[in-house]
Amino acid sequence: MQPAVQWVDNVDFWIAQAIHAGSGDRSTGPQGKHAGKKAGKPAGKRTGKDVAGTPATDDDDVDDSAGADLPGATLSEFDGVRYLHLGDTPWVQGAMRLRKPATIELDYVQRMCAWLLWRTPEPAMHAVQLGLGAAALTRHAYGVLGLRTTAVELNPQVVSACRAWFHLPQDDERLQVVVSDAGAWIAAPERAGSIAVLTVDLYDHQAAAPVLDDAEFYAACHRALEPGGFMTVNLFGRKASFARSAARIAAVFGAPHCLQVSPTAEGNTIAIARRAEAGEPGLRWVDPEGDTTLADRAAQITLLYKLPAARWLRLLKPLIAPPASTKASKKADKKADMKARGKLAGKSASKTADAASAATTATAPGASLTAAAVVDPAAKPAHPPRPATKGSA
């Protein structure tokens, strides 16, 4: 049985402009690249053979008929990079550089490895990818980091495509590729506390929004992580959509334990969340003065895995930005709070009596002092409290 894969006609028209237009490796769209259009020589359509002409091998472990209602996998190539699409859309689900299949090609996928800044990979660790894409993270976790690896993918045609065209190895004692619904799989009771590193990249062929993005899903991810385990999530879309996703993640994991890698030029933001123990300090993203722990780790990551970790450090910030506050607004808020609790009552009464006495002295003998002549300074604070400025995530 041949994998259910098609080659796309006129792929140069799909791919060129947004990918390597003056900035090296650029990614657009929720899965990496939304192809631009550029005139060029059509690549033609090929089926059933890889680029070298070797017949594609059967994948007996994958039942392609199970995904009959799902979009088929389509492939395209440009400038030495092979791309995976779903159906006839130009959204890229993943990519692989043909001469360097072990490297991670897309910028946003590289950023999903930012958990390496806080945890050192060890063979006993279990890494899970929800959403296979072109298997870049699966190949990296299994082949480069040497971790026990599980990938969960709903579409069996994507699994077949990855096995035939994207160097995805066959299952063994360290690698398992599961054709299943990611939400149901991660929520299964047997997953609890079993995962060290969880990467989530779940978009359909239209790439409008994450397929799984509610509080229940993120709670299941939190339960599945071991204490100290990390989750990274690709979030793409409108600012309001990102804010909702970020709020849900922070509500489950706790805002101090959540960071983000600032979005790529094309809008892919990577959320980072850690399952922390009660009372554990928040996730640090800046080295304090005199401490180079994170900078040293970033240099080591680059040396070992050829990933731009030093750049990640410059792009890290809280997933949920704290409200902006100035010294003046803090002082005004504190004063208003003290007054509300009656701590300024005595001082206000004293000021009122002094003002009345001064007014009486300044009035001619026998003149009456009207109530309007007495001004209570407590009635209008000199510096009313200002509302905090809303920060953007």
N, C-alpha and C positions, 0 to 999 in steps of 0.2 A: 504493500500500500504506500503510495507516494504521499508525503506531507501535503496538507491542503494549503499550498503556498503559490502565489502568483507574483510574477515580476511586473512592474508597472511600466507602461509605455511612457516615453518622453520624460524620464525622471529628471533630466537636467532642468526642465521647466519647473519641476516641483521644488527642487532642492537648493539651487545655487545661491541665490541672493542673500538669504538670511543666515546662511551657515558660515561662510567664510568671507563675508564682505568687509574686509579691512580690519577685522579684529580677531583673526585667528579662529579659535573654536568658540562659536557662539551658539546659544540654545534659545529657542523661542517656543512658546506654547507650553501646555501643561506637562507634556511628556518630554520636552526638550526642544524640539524645533518645529515651528510651523513654517513649512517651506515657502520660500518666495518664488518668483517666476523670473526666469532668465533664458533667453534664447540660447540654444545649444543643440548639439547633435543628439537625437533620441537614442536612448540606450537599448530600446527594443524590449521585447517580452521573452522571458525564458521560464520554463517550467520543468521541474524534476531533476535539474542538475545544478550543482554549485558552480561558482565562477571558474574553477579549475577544470571543470568537465567531469568530475567524479560523480557517479550516480548517487543521488540522495538516498540515505539508508532508511529503512523502515523503523518506526518506533512502535514496537509491539505493546509497550506499556501504556500507550495513549490511545484512547478511543476517540478519534476525530468526530465520529457521528454524534457524540454526546454534546458537541457544541454546534449542532446544525443551525440553531437559531442565532448564533453569535456571528459577528462579522469575521470574514476570513482574514488571514494574515497576508500582507503584501510587502514586497521588498523593493528597495531601490538602492542605487549606489551613486556616489559622487565623490570625486577627488580622493579615492582610496578609502572611503568610509561607507559601510553598508548600513542601511536604515530599515527599521521595522515599522510598518503602518498597519492599521486595522481598516478593512474595507477599502473604499475608494477615497478616503479623506487624506489630506496632506499632513495631518498631525503625526508627529514622529513619536512612537512608543519606546524607542531605544535605538542605540547605534553602536557600531564596533568598527574600529580601524583595522583593516584587513591585515596589515603587517604587524600590528601590536594588539592581538586579541585579548591579552591579559590586562591591558590598561583600561581605565574608565575614560571614555571619550567625551562625554557630555559634562559641562561645567556643573550643572545642578545635581547630577548624579554623584559627582565627586564630593560635593558639599554634604551629601547624605552620609558620608563617612566621617563627619566632624566629631562623632562620638569618640573617635580615637584620641582626641585631645584630653580625655579624662579617663579612659580605660585602655589598658594594654591587652591586645588580643592574646588569648591562651587557647591551646588545643581543646580543652574541655568546654569552652564556651559554645553555646548554641546560638547561631545567628539565623534569623528568619526574615524572609522577604515576602511581603504581601503585595502581589503584583509582580510578575516576572519581567515584563518589558522585553528587552533584548538580552536579558540574563547578565548584564554587566555587574550588578551587585552580587549576584549569585556566584559568578565566576571568580570575582574578587575575594569574597568571603571564603569560598572553598579552596581555590587554587593559590591565592596570594597570601591570605591571612592564616590559612590552614585550620579553619573553624569547622565544626560540625554544622551543616547548613541545610535548611529547609526552605524551599520556595513554594508559595501557594498561588496558583493561577487558575482562574475560572475557565478560560478559553483553551481547550485542548489544542486548537490549531496554532496558538502561540507557542505552546510547548513543543509541538512538532517542528515549527519553524526554527526555534532556538536550537533544537538538537541537530537539525540538518544544516543550518546556515550561520549560527552564531556560537559555535564551539561549546555548547552546553554539554557537559559530560553525562554519561549514563549514571543512573543511581548506583550508589555503593554504600558502604557502612558509614560514610560521612556525609553523603549527599542524598537528599530525597526531594523530588519534585512532585507536588500533590496537586491534582486537578480537583479543585473544590472552591466553594464560596468562601472568601476570606473572612467574612463576618462570622459565619457559623464555625469555621475552623478555629479562629482565635478565641471564641467564646466557650469552646468545649472545656469541661471541668479539668480534664487531664492536662491542659496547657498551663494551669496555674503555677506561677513561679518557675517556669521551665526555660525561659528565654533570656539570654544576656543582651542581645542586640536585635532590635526589631526595626525594620525599615518599611515604610508604608508609601506606596506610589500607586494609587488606585483611581484611574480615570478610564472612562469608556472611549469609544472611537470618536465621539463628538467633542470630548475634552472640555465640557462645559463646567463641571464641578466634580469634586471627589465623589466617587460612588458610595463610599462609606465615610460618614463625617458627623455622626451624632454623638451625644454624650454616652449613650450605651456602648457604642463601638469603642470609644477611647477608654471607657472604664474596663472593657474586656482586655484591651491592650495592656492597661496598667496591671490587671490581675495576672496576666500571662508573663510579665517580666519578673525576673528574680530581683531581690533587693539590690539596689545599685545598678540595675539594668537600664539601658537607654533605648528610647524610641526616636527615630527621625522620620519626619513626614514631609512629603512634597506638597506644598500648597500653592495653587495657582488660581488666579481669577481676579475679580474685582476687589477693591479695597474692603467693601462691606462684607464680601464672602470670606476674605481672609480674617477679618476681625471676628466673625462668628466662629470660625474654626479655631482660632487662637484662644478665644474665650473658653470654648469647650475643653480644649486640651489643658489650659491653665486651671480650670475648675476641678479637673480630675487629678492632675499631678501636683498642683500647688504652684502658684506663679513664681516663687523663688527658685523652683527647680526646672524652669522652662526658659529657653533662649530661642533666638532665631538667628539664622544667617541672612543678612540683608538680601533683598531680592536681586536676581540677575536683571540685566537690562530688559529681558523679555518677561519678567514677572514671576519667576519661580522663587518662592521663599521656602527655606527649609526650617521647619520647627524642630527643636530638640527638647526632649523631656526625659527626666530621670525619675525612676521610682525610688524615692528617698524614705528612709526610716524616720519615725517620729522624732522631732527635735534635731534632725540633721541639718547643718547649715545649707544655704542655697548654693546653686551651681555657680561657681566663679568663672568669669570670662575675661578678667583683667588681672594681670600680675600686680600685686602691691609693690611699692617701691622697695628695691633691694631683693626682690624675688623674681626668678626667671623660670619658674616651673613650667608654665604654659608655653612660653617661648621656646624652651628647650625641647618640650614634647613636639611642638610644631616642626622644629628643625629635624628631629628624629623621624617624624612621619614622612617628611619630604625625602629624607635620605633613604629610608627603607622602601617606601611605597610610591615615590614619585608623585605625591599629591601636594597641591599648593596650600599647605596647612597654615603657613604664616599669614597668608591672605585671609583665610577664614577668621583668624583672630581679630583682624582689623574690621571684619564685617559682623562680628557678634554683638548682640544687644538683647535686652530682655524681650521675651515674647509679648508680654503685656507691659507697655510703658507706664511707669508710675505717673500720677498727676503732677503737673508742674507746680512748683511752690517756691516763693521767694521769702527772704527773711522778713520783709515788711508784712506780707500776708500771714506768715506764721505768727508774728507778734500781734497783729490785729485779731487773728482767730483766738489766740490765747487770752487776750484782754476781753473779748466778747464772752468767752467761756467763763472766765472769772466773774464777770458781771452777772451772767445768767445764774450762777450759783450763789450770788449774794455777797461775794467777797469784796465788792466795791461799794456796798450799801453804806457803810460807815463813812467812807471817804466822800461819797456824793452828798450825804447829809451835812457833813462838815462844810463842804464847798457852798452848799445852798445857804447855810446860816451865815457864812462870811459874806456872801453876796448881798443878803438881805440887810446885814448890818451896815455895809458900805453904802447901800442905797439910802438907808434911813439917815445916815450922817450927811449925805449930800443934799437932802431935801430940806426946804425952809421949815422953821418951827411951826407946828400945827398942821402941816400938810400931811395928807394921808398917803400911805404907800400902797399902790394897787398891786394886785397879783401879777399883772402883766409886766411890772417893772422888775420882777425877780426871774432870772433865767437859770434854769436847772442845767448845769453842764452835762449831767448824765442823760438828758433827754436826747442829745445828738452827739454821739462819740466823734471826737476829732478825726479818728482814723477808722471808719467802718470796715468790718472784715470783707475781703474780696473773695469771690468764688475762685476755686482752683481752676487753672486752665486745663482743659481736657487734653491729654497726650494722645498721640497716635501710635498704634501698635506697629 
